[in-house]
Amino acid sequence: MDLYVSSTADTGDFYFYLEDVDENGEALLVTEGQLNASFADLYDNDDMILGGTKGIDVLPDLPWHGYETSEKNDQVFADGNIVELKLDLMPASIKNHFTNNTKIGGLLYEYRNKRN
């Protein structure tokens, strides 16, 4: 899933949901994913296996985000930046009777920090 985002906050947490919605509006959660925008940058997933020294081709090629402090950008939205968030949803299988509905939710960084 690709989402382009800008914000007045420095960063934020994004939650993605895929739901199966019936004709009455009842929704069933199919799968979900999440990403902190501070880790929006992508890295080569092949380099994650033994530092990329063994020539292992990790498949499928899914978005791989950093997780170390050095890979984090706490001001990803500074200066009005528009940031591409790439995310793969958790695998799921369901017989689709209805329509799919994708919802995106977020919790602002400042709000989250005030609660802690």
Secondary structure as GFF3:
##gff-version 3
##sequence-region A 1 116
A	DSSP	beta_strand	2	5	.	.	.	ID=ss1
A	DSSP	beta_strand	12	21	.	.	.	ID=ss2
A	DSSP	beta_strand	27	36	.	.	.	ID=ss3
A	DSSP	three_ten_helix	37	39	.	.	.	ID=ss4
A	DSSP	three_ten_helix	45	48	.	.	.	ID=ss5
A	DSSP	three_ten_helix	50	52	.	.	.	ID=ss6
A	DSSP	three_ten_helix	69	71	.	.	.	ID=ss7
A	DSSP	three_ten_helix	78	80	.	.	.	ID=ss8
A	DSSP	beta_strand	83	86	.	.	.	ID=ss9
A	DSSP	beta_strand	99	108	.	.	.	ID=ss10
A	DSSP	alpha_helix	109	115	.	.	.	ID=ss11
###
